[in-house]
Amino acid sequence: MTLSEYLLLVTGMSLVTYLPRALPLLYLAHKTLPQWFVDWLGLIPVAILSALLAPILFTDPDTRSLEFGRPELIVAIPTLLFAIKTRSLGGTVLVGMLLYWLAGVLL
Amino acid sequence: MHTKTGHHENGRNDTATIIRQGAGAAWPICLGYLPIGLAFGVLARQNGLEWWAVGLMSVLVFAGSAQFIAVAMMASGAAVPAIIATTFFVNLRHTLMSSALAVHLAGIRRWFLALFAYGITDESFAVNMSRFREDHWDHRRALTVNHLSNATWIAATIIGALAGSLVPQGAFGIDYALTGMFICLLVIQIYGVIYILTAVAAASVSVAWYMIVPGDSYIVGAAIMGATIGYILKKPLERCFSGRRS
């Protein structure tokens, strides 16, 4: 890939990354939103995080098939309990990393 | 601007307090971005990108998974339009996050929103959404979270490109940093039964969609379906619970 092609690539990528992040915010923040829409949007964070997380825990990325015994899922259980107990983001990241590292050594 | 003047220390609005509280919320994100940014830098360097080209992409694009995919596609000789189109679909989920943030950033000036939008990622979004539930959290603290995460990402990817081959692969469980972060972010976004049902619905749809449909459409598809299922169940559930209490 030549330099000009690369510059074209990153410029295009920046546009298609920035516009989906900016347009809804710029438009919706200056409008009065209907209550049902606000309520629905309130469920979006949980829904997105769950949608991002579930395939990581419950599937094998190479075959895209169900898999319940992967270290990602096993480590997630104590990590989840730690998160519920402490609600500490940094602590949970560190505990998850430590357990995953241990799982790699032991399993 | 000073609509939220709290009486305790959390509500102070001087720049130092805002940056300190923003950093307090952002550091787990930075911790998670560091290994992933390093890994991206190493990968990009191995595929022939110079450190400044890596930095340029991180500054202009700032989208972790899309950047990984772009480098992989470049390595396999994909055409520029194909990579841009893929980036668009991978990042489409941010329209949902941008919309949800609009509820908490209502009436804020447009130039600020334009700047803020640049830093909306899965992680900064989730951290800011949970913090906005606390009354002292505002757009300036949220912007601090975005920019600190962004700065860490840019620095980590450049360092990875320059010296990353010195970092051993998979050391200290760093591959689990983002997963651990998602787990905790999910937990702190749960405010009641309806949120749990929404999470279960989104997870089920996501896994099924992921197995059936190639690509990344499962994130947006499952998020919309999960939130809609939760929304539909909300009314009857509230009626059921309030009926039991009264």
Boltz contact constraints between the chains, C-beta under 6 A:
constraints:
  - contact:
      token1: [A, 5]
      token2: [B, 80]
      max_distance: 6.0
  - contact:
      token1: [A, 8]
      token2: [B, 80]
      max_distance: 6.0
  - contact:
      token1: [A, 9]
      token2: [B, 80]
      max_distance: 6.0
  - contact:
      token1: [A, 10]
      token2: [B, 56]
      max_distance: 6.0
  - contact:
      token1: [A, 10]
      token2: [B, 57]
      max_distance: 6.0
  - contact:
      token1: [A, 10]
      token2: [B, 60]
      max_distance: 6.0
  - contact:
      token1: [A, 12]
      token2: [B, 84]
      max_distance: 6.0
  - contact:
      token1: [A, 13]
      token2: [B, 61]
      max_distance: 6.0
  - contact:
      token1: [A, 13]
      token2: [B, 84]
      max_distance: 6.0
  - contact:
      token1: [A, 13]
      token2: [B, 87]
      max_distance: 6.0
  - contact:
      token1: [A, 14]
      token2: [B, 60]
      max_distance: 6.0
  - contact:
      token1: [A, 14]
      token2: [B, 61]
      max_distance: 6.0
  - contact:
      token1: [A, 16]
      token2: [B, 84]
      max_distance: 6.0
  - contact:
      token1: [A, 16]
      token2: [B, 87]
      max_distance: 6.0
  - contact:
      token1: [A, 16]
      token2: [B, 88]
      max_distance: 6.0
  - contact:
      token1: [A, 17]
      token2: [B, 61]
      max_distance: 6.0
  - contact:
      token1: [A, 17]
      token2: [B, 63]
      max_distance: 6.0
  - contact:
      token1: [A, 17]
      token2: [B, 91]
      max_distance: 6.0
  - contact:
      token1: [A, 20]
      token2: [B, 91]
      max_distance: 6.0
  - contact:
      token1: [A, 20]
      token2: [B, 92]
      max_distance: 6.0
  - contact:
      token1: [A, 20]
      token2: [B, 94]
      max_distance: 6.0
  - contact:
      token1: [A, 20]
      token2: [B, 95]
      max_distance: 6.0
  - contact:
      token1: [A, 21]
      token2: [B, 94]
      max_distance: 6.0
  - contact:
      token1: [A, 21]
      token2: [B, 98]
      max_distance: 6.0
  - contact:
      token1: [A, 21]
      token2: [B, 117]
      max_distance: 6.0
  - contact:
      token1: [A, 21]
      token2: [B, 120]
      max_distance: 6.0
  - contact:
      token1: [A, 22]
      token2: [B, 117]
      max_distance: 6.0
  - contact:
      token1: [A, 24]
      token2: [B, 95]
      max_distance: 6.0
  - contact:
      token1: [A, 24]
      token2: [B, 98]
      max_distance: 6.0
  - contact:
      token1: [A, 24]
      token2: [B, 99]
      max_distance: 6.0
  - contact:
      token1: [A, 25]
      token2: [B, 98]
      max_distance: 6.0
  - contact:
      token1: [A, 25]
      token2: [B, 101]
      max_distance: 6.0
  - contact:
      token1: [A, 25]
      token2: [B, 102]
      max_distance: 6.0
  - contact:
      token1: [A, 25]
      token2: [B, 113]
      max_distance: 6.0
  - contact:
      token1: [A, 25]
      token2: [B, 117]
      max_distance: 6.0
  - contact:
      token1: [A, 26]
      token2: [B, 110]
      max_distance: 6.0
  - contact:
      token1: [A, 26]
      token2: [B, 113]
      max_distance: 6.0
  - contact:
      token1: [A, 28]
      token2: [B, 99]
      max_distance: 6.0
  - contact:
      token1: [A, 28]
      token2: [B, 102]
      max_distance: 6.0
  - contact:
      token1: [A, 29]
      token2: [B, 102]
      max_distance: 6.0
  - contact:
      token1: [A, 29]
      token2: [B, 105]
      max_distance: 6.0
  - contact:
      token1: [A, 29]
      token2: [B, 106]
      max_distance: 6.0
  - contact:
      token1: [A, 29]
      token2: [B, 113]
      max_distance: 6.0
  - contact:
      token1: [A, 38]
      token2: [B, 103]
      max_distance: 6.0
  - contact:
      token1: [A, 40]
      token2: [B, 227]
      max_distance: 6.0
  - contact:
      token1: [A, 40]
      token2: [B, 231]
      max_distance: 6.0
  - contact:
      token1: [A, 41]
      token2: [B, 99]
      max_distance: 6.0
  - contact:
      token1: [A, 41]
      token2: [B, 100]
      max_distance: 6.0
  - contact:
      token1: [A, 41]
      token2: [B, 103]
      max_distance: 6.0
  - contact:
      token1: [A, 43]
      token2: [B, 198]
      max_distance: 6.0
  - contact:
      token1: [A, 43]
      token2: [B, 227]
      max_distance: 6.0
  - contact:
      token1: [A, 43]
      token2: [B, 230]
      max_distance: 6.0
  - contact:
      token1: [A, 44]
      token2: [B, 96]
      max_distance: 6.0
  - contact:
      token1: [A, 44]
      token2: [B, 100]
      max_distance: 6.0
  - contact:
      token1: [A, 44]
      token2: [B, 227]
      max_distance: 6.0
  - contact:
      token1: [A, 45]
      token2: [B, 126]
      max_distance: 6.0
  - contact:
      token1: [A, 45]
      token2: [B, 129]
      max_distance: 6.0
  - contact:
      token1: [A, 45]
      token2: [B, 189]
      max_distance: 6.0
  - contact:
      token1: [A, 46]
      token2: [B, 189]
      max_distance: 6.0
  - contact:
      token1: [A, 46]
      token2: [B, 195]
      max_distance: 6.0
  - contact:
      token1: [A, 46]
      token2: [B, 198]
      max_distance: 6.0
  - contact:
      token1: [A, 46]
      token2: [B, 199]
      max_distance: 6.0
  - contact:
      token1: [A, 47]
      token2: [B, 198]
      max_distance: 6.0
  - contact:
      token1: [A, 47]
      token2: [B, 202]
      max_distance: 6.0
  - contact:
      token1: [A, 47]
      token2: [B, 223]
      max_distance: 6.0
  - contact:
      token1: [A, 47]
      token2: [B, 226]
      max_distance: 6.0
  - contact:
      token1: [A, 47]
      token2: [B, 227]
      max_distance: 6.0
  - contact:
      token1: [A, 48]
      token2: [B, 223]
      max_distance: 6.0
  - contact:
      token1: [A, 49]
      token2: [B, 126]
      max_distance: 6.0
  - contact:
      token1: [A, 49]
      token2: [B, 182]
      max_distance: 6.0
  - contact:
      token1: [A, 49]
      token2: [B, 185]
      max_distance: 6.0
  - contact:
      token1: [A, 49]
      token2: [B, 186]
      max_distance: 6.0
  - contact:
      token1: [A, 50]
      token2: [B, 199]
      max_distance: 6.0
  - contact:
      token1: [A, 50]
      token2: [B, 202]
      max_distance: 6.0
  - contact:
      token1: [A, 50]
      token2: [B, 203]
      max_distance: 6.0
  - contact:
      token1: [A, 51]
      token2: [B, 202]
      max_distance: 6.0
  - contact:
      token1: [A, 51]
      token2: [B, 206]
      max_distance: 6.0
  - contact:
      token1: [A, 51]
      token2: [B, 219]
      max_distance: 6.0
  - contact:
      token1: [A, 51]
      token2: [B, 222]
      max_distance: 6.0
  - contact:
      token1: [A, 51]
      token2: [B, 223]
      max_distance: 6.0
  - contact:
      token1: [A, 52]
      token2: [B, 182]
      max_distance: 6.0
  - contact:
      token1: [A, 52]
      token2: [B, 219]
      max_distance: 6.0
  - contact:
      token1: [A, 53]
      token2: [B, 182]
      max_distance: 6.0
  - contact:
      token1: [A, 54]
      token2: [B, 203]
      max_distance: 6.0
  - contact:
      token1: [A, 54]
      token2: [B, 206]
      max_distance: 6.0
  - contact:
      token1: [A, 54]
      token2: [B, 207]
      max_distance: 6.0
  - contact:
      token1: [A, 55]
      token2: [B, 206]
      max_distance: 6.0
  - contact:
      token1: [A, 55]
      token2: [B, 207]
      max_distance: 6.0
  - contact:
      token1: [A, 55]
      token2: [B, 210]
      max_distance: 6.0
  - contact:
      token1: [A, 56]
      token2: [B, 179]
      max_distance: 6.0
  - contact:
      token1: [A, 58]
      token2: [B, 207]
      max_distance: 6.0
  - contact:
      token1: [A, 64]
      token2: [B, 211]
      max_distance: 6.0
  - contact:
      token1: [A, 79]
      token2: [B, 180]
      max_distance: 6.0
  - contact:
      token1: [A, 79]
      token2: [B, 183]
      max_distance: 6.0
  - contact:
      token1: [A, 80]
      token2: [B, 183]
      max_distance: 6.0
  - contact:
      token1: [A, 83]
      token2: [B, 183]
      max_distance: 6.0
  - contact:
      token1: [A, 83]
      token2: [B, 184]
      max_distance: 6.0
  - contact:
      token1: [A, 83]
      token2: [B, 187]
      max_distance: 6.0
  - contact:
      token1: [A, 84]
      token2: [B, 187]
      max_distance: 6.0
  - contact:
      token1: [A, 87]
      token2: [B, 188]
      max_distance: 6.0
  - contact:
      token1: [A, 89]
      token2: [B, 28]
      max_distance: 6.0
  - contact:
      token1: [A, 89]
      token2: [B, 184]
      max_distance: 6.0
  - contact:
      token1: [A, 90]
      token2: [B, 27]
      max_distance: 6.0
  - contact:
      token1: [A, 90]
      token2: [B, 28]
      max_distance: 6.0
  - contact:
      token1: [A, 92]
      token2: [B, 180]
      max_distance: 6.0
  - contact:
      token1: [A, 92]
      token2: [B, 184]
      max_distance: 6.0
  - contact:
      token1: [A, 93]
      token2: [B, 28]
      max_distance: 6.0
  - contact:
      token1: [A, 93]
      token2: [B, 31]
      max_distance: 6.0
  - contact:
      token1: [A, 93]
      token2: [B, 32]
      max_distance: 6.0
  - contact:
      token1: [A, 93]
      token2: [B, 177]
      max_distance: 6.0
  - contact:
      token1: [A, 93]
      token2: [B, 180]
      max_distance: 6.0
  - contact:
      token1: [A, 93]
      token2: [B, 181]
      max_distance: 6.0
  - contact:
      token1: [A, 96]
      token2: [B, 176]
      max_distance: 6.0
  - contact:
      token1: [A, 96]
      token2: [B, 180]
      max_distance: 6.0
  - contact:
      token1: [A, 97]
      token2: [B, 173]
      max_distance: 6.0
  - contact:
      token1: [A, 97]
      token2: [B, 176]
      max_distance: 6.0
  - contact:
      token1: [A, 97]
      token2: [B, 177]
      max_distance: 6.0
  - contact:
      token1: [A, 100]
      token2: [B, 173]
      max_distance: 6.0
  - contact:
      token1: [A, 100]
      token2: [B, 176]
      max_distance: 6.0
  - contact:
      token1: [A, 101]
      token2: [B, 172]
      max_distance: 6.0
  - contact:
      token1: [A, 101]
      token2: [B, 173]
      max_distance: 6.0
